């Protein structure tokens, strides 16, 4: 029984290593690489996710570093959009004329802004 537990722990360490190295892995790739069934990989991924060591996805898993990077990038994009909106609103007020179709609002880059 202890030997079996070591095998499982070793496999899960290998899974974590591959997820961290690649950022994203598919269950079928892990299955082939580790010589176990996809169902075994799914069980391992579920356990590792419950321990907050990775994030399961449809068909595989991603590292938490990748998830956090994506969130940070989304927050940065939102911050840039807010700055863009403020700058264009100020320019429109100063110009006191409607936006043209070639403006950021006209092209859909800043859809909340109206002239």
LODO-855348 format. One record per residue: residue in one letter; x, y, z of N, C-alpha, C, O in turn. Coordinates in steps of 0.1 Angstrom, whole numbers, always signed. Layout:
BEGIN
  res    n_x    n_y    n_z   ca_x   ca_y   ca_z    c_x    c_y    c_z    o_x    o_y    o_z
    a      X      Y      Z      X      Y      Z      X      Y      Z      X      Y      Z
...
***
This chain:
BEGIN
  res    n_x    n_y    n_z   ca_x   ca_y   ca_z    c_x    c_y    c_z    o_x    o_y    o_z
    x     +8    -12     +0     +0     +0     +0     +9    +13     +0     +6    +22     -7
    x    +19    +13     +8    +28    +24     +9    +35    +26     -5    +37    +38     -9
    x    +39    +15    -11    +45    +16    -24    +36    +22    -34    +40    +30    -43
    x    +23    +18    -34    +13    +24    -43    +11    +39    -41    +10    +46    -50
    x    +11    +43    -28    +10    +57    -25    +21    +65    -31    +20    +76    -35
    x    +33    +59    -30    +45    +66    -35    +44    +68    -50    +48    +78    -56
    x    +39    +58    -57    +37    +58    -71    +28    +70    -75    +30    +77    -84
    x    +17    +71    -68     +7    +81    -70    +13    +95    -67    +11   +104    -75
    x    +20    +96    -56    +26   +109    -53    +36   +113    -63    +37   +125    -67
    x    +44   +103    -68    +54   +106    -78    +48   +111    -91    +53   +120    -97
    x    +37   +104    -95    +30   +108   -107    +24   +122   -106    +25   +130   -115
    x    +19   +125    -95    +13   +139    -93    +24   +149    -93    +22   +160    -98
    x    +36   +146    -87    +47   +155    -88    +51   +157   -103    +54   +169   -107
    x    +51   +147   -111    +54   +148   -125    +44   +156   -132    +48   +165   -140
    x    +31   +154   -129    +21   +162   -135    +23   +177   -132    +23   +186   -141
    x    +25   +180   -119    +28   +194   -115    +40   +200   -122    +40   +212   -127
    x    +50   +192   -123    +62   +197   -130    +60   +200   -145    +64   +210   -150
    x    +52   +192   -152    +48   +194   -166    +39   +206   -167    +41   +214   -176
    x    +30   +208   -158    +21   +219   -159    +28   +232   -157    +26   +242   -164
    x    +37   +232   -147    +45   +244   -144    +55   +247   -156    +57   +259   -159
    x    +60   +237   -162    +70   +239   -173    +63   +244   -185    +68   +253   -192
    x    +52   +238   -189    +45   +242   -201    +34   +252   -199    +31   +259   -209
    x    +29   +254   -187    +19   +264   -185     +5   +258   -187     -4   +262   -180
    x     +4   +249   -196     -9   +243   -199     -6   +229   -205     +3   +227   -214
    x    -14   +219   -201    -12   +205   -206    -26   +199   -208    -36   +203   -202
    x    -26   +189   -217    -39   +182   -219    -38   +168   -212    -27   +163   -211
    x    -50   +164   -208    -50   +151   -201    -45   +139   -209    -38   +130   -204
    x    -48   +139   -222    -44   +128   -231    -29   +129   -232    -22   +118   -234
    x    -23   +141   -233     -8   +142   -233     -2   +136   -221     +8   +129   -221
    x     -7   +140   -209     -2   +135   -196     -4   +120   -196     +5   +113   -191
    x    -15   +115   -200    -17   +100   -200     -7    +93   -208     -1    +83   -204
    x     -3    +98   -220     +7    +92   -228    +21    +93   -222    +28    +83   -222
    x    +24   +105   -217    +37   +107   -211    +39    +99   -199    +51    +94   -196
    x    +29    +96   -191    +31    +90   -178    +26    +75   -178    +28    +68   -168
    x    +21    +70   -189    +17    +56   -191     +5    +52   -182     +5    +40   -178
    x     -4    +61   -180    -16    +57   -172    -29    +62   -180    -27    +69   -190
    x    -40    +58   -176    -53    +61   -183    -56    +76   -182    -52    +82   -172
    x    -64    +81   -191    -69    +95   -190    -77    +96   -177    -77   +107   -171
    x    -85    +86   -173    -93    +87   -161    -84    +89   -149    -88    +96   -140
    x    -73    +82   -149    -64    +83   -137    -58    +97   -137    -57   +103   -126
    x    -55   +103   -149    -50   +117   -149    -61   +126   -144    -58   +136   -137
    x    -73   +124   -148    -84   +133   -144    -86   +133   -129    -88   +143   -123
    x    -85   +121   -123    -86   +120   -108    -74   +127   -102    -76   +135    -92
    x    -62   +126   -107    -51   +133   -102    -52   +148   -103    -50   +155    -94
    x    -57   +152   -115    -59   +167   -117    -70   +172   -107    -68   +183   -102
    x    -80   +164   -105    -90   +169    -95    -85   +170    -81    -88   +180    -74
    x    -76   +161    -77    -70   +161    -64    -61   +173    -63    -60   +180    -53
    x    -52   +175    -73    -43   +186    -73    -50   +200    -74    -45   +209    -67
    x    -61   +200    -80    -69   +213    -80    -75   +215    -67    -75   +227    -62
    x    -80   +205    -60    -86   +207    -47    -75   +211    -37    -78   +218    -27
    x    -62   +208    -40    -52   +213    -31    -46   +227    -36    -36   +232    -30
    x    -53   +233    -46    -50   +246    -51    -36   +246    -57    -29   +256    -56
    x    -32   +235    -64    -19   +234    -70    -19   +237    -85     -9   +240    -91
    x    -31   +236    -91    -33   +239   -105    -48   +241   -107    -56   +240    -98
    x    -51   +245   -120    -65   +248   -123    -69   +239   -134    -62   +238   -145
    x    -79   +231   -132    -84   +222   -143    -91   +230   -154    -98   +240   -151
    x    -90   +225   -166    -97   +231   -177   -104   +219   -185   -102   +208   -181
    x   -111   +223   -195   -118   +212   -203   -107   +205   -210   -101   +210   -220
    x   -104   +192   -206    -94   +184   -213    -80   +185   -208    -71   +179   -213
    x    -78   +192   -196    -65   +193   -191    -64   +202   -179    -73   +202   -171
    x    -52   +209   -178    -50   +218   -167    -41   +229   -171    -33   +228   -180
    x    -41   +240   -163    -32   +251   -164    -26   +254   -151    -32   +251   -140
    x    -14   +260   -151     -8   +264   -139    -15   +277   -133    -20   +285   -141
    x    -14   +278   -120    -20   +290   -114    -13   +303   -118    -19   +313   -119
    x     +0   +301   -121     +8   +313   -126     +2   +318   -139     +1   +330   -141
    x     -2   +309   -148     -8   +313   -160    -22   +320   -158    -25   +330   -165
    x    -30   +314   -149    -43   +320   -146    -41   +334   -140    -48   +343   -145
    x    -32   +336   -131    -30   +349   -125    -24   +359   -135    -28   +371   -135
    x    -16   +354   -144    -10   +363   -154    -22   +368   -163    -22   +380   -167
    x    -31   +359   -167    -42   +363   -176    -51   +373   -169    -56   +382   -175
    x    -53   +371   -156    -62   +380   -148    -55   +394   -147    -61   +404   -149
    x    -42   +394   -145    -34   +407   -144    -35   +414   -157    -37   +426   -158
    x    -33   +406   -168    -34   +412   -181    -48   +418   -184    -49   +429   -189
    x    -58   +411   -180    -72   +416   -182    -74   +429   -174    -81   +438   -178
    x    -68   +430   -162    -69   +442   -153    -62   +453   -160    -66   +465   -160
    x    -50   +450   -166    -42   +461   -172    -50   +466   -185    -50   +478   -187
    x    -56   +457   -192    -64   +462   -204    -75   +471   -199    -78   +481   -205
    x    -82   +467   -189    -93   +475   -184    -88   +488   -179    -95   +499   -182
    x    -77   +489   -173    -71   +502   -168    -68   +511   -180    -71   +523   -180
    x    -62   +505   -191    -59   +512   -203    -72   +517   -210    -72   +529   -215
    x    -83   +509   -210    -95   +514   -215   -101   +526   -208   -106   +535   -214
    x   -100   +525   -195   -105   +537   -187    -97   +549   -190   -103   +560   -191
    x    -84   +548   -191    -75   +560   -194    -79   +565   -208    -80   +577   -211
    x    -81   +555   -218    -84   +559   -231    -98   +567   -231    -99   +577   -238
    x   -108   +561   -224   -121   +568   -223   -119   +582   -218   -125   +591   -224
    x   -112   +584   -207   -110   +597   -201   -103   +607   -211   -107   +618   -212
    x    -93   +602   -218    -86   +611   -227    -94   +615   -238    -94   +627   -243
    x   -102   +606   -244   -110   +609   -255   -122   +618   -251   -125   +628   -258
    x   -128   +616   -240   -139   +624   -235   -134   +639   -233   -140   +648   -237
    x   -122   +640   -228   -116   +653   -226   -113   +660   -240   -116   +672   -241
    x   -108   +653   -249   -106   +658   -263   -119   +662   -269   -119   +673   -276
    x   -129   +654   -268   -142   +657   -274   -148   +670   -268   -153   +679   -275
    x   -147   +672   -254   -152   +684   -248   -144   +696   -253   -150   +707   -255
    x   -131   +695   -254   -123   +706   -259   -127   +710   -273   -128   +722   -276
    x   -129   +700   -281   -132   +702   -295   -146   +707   -298   -149   +714   -307
    x   -155   +703   -288   -169   +707   -289   -175   +703   -303   -183   +711   -309
    x   -172   +691   -307   -178   +686   -320   -179   +671   -319   -172   +665   -311
    x   -188   +666   -327   -190   +651   -326   -178   +643   -331   -170   +649   -338
    x   -177   +631   -327   -166   +622   -331   -168   +618   -345   -180   +615   -349
    x   -158   +617   -353   -159   +611   -366   -159   +596   -366   -156   +590   -355
    x   -162   +590   -377   -163   +575   -377   -149   +569   -376   -148   +557   -373
    x   -138   +577   -378   -125   +572   -377   -119   +573   -363   -107   +569   -360
    x   -127   +578   -354   -122   +580   -340   -122   +567   -333   -127   +557   -338
    x   -116   +567   -321   -115   +554   -313   -129   +549   -310   -132   +537   -310
    x   -139   +559   -307   -152   +555   -304   -159   +550   -317   -167   +540   -316
    x   -156   +556   -328   -162   +553   -340   -158   +539   -345   -165   +532   -352
    x   -146   +535   -342   -140   +522   -346   -143   +511   -336   -140   +500   -339
    x   -150   +514   -325   -153   +505   -315   -143   +502   -305   -145   +494   -296
    x   -132   +510   -305   -122   +508   -295   -127   +513   -281   -123   +507   -271
    x   -134   +523   -281   -140   +529   -269   -155   +531   -271   -159   +542   -273
    x   -163   +520   -271   -177   +521   -275   -186   +529   -265   -197   +533   -269
    x   -181   +531   -253   -190   +539   -243   -189   +554   -246   -197   +561   -239
    x   -181   +558   -254   -180   +573   -256   -188   +577   -268   -188   +571   -279
    x   -196   +588   -266   -204   +594   -277   -199   +608   -278   -195   +615   -269
    x   -201   +613   -290   -198   +627   -293   -208   +636   -289   -207   +648   -290
***
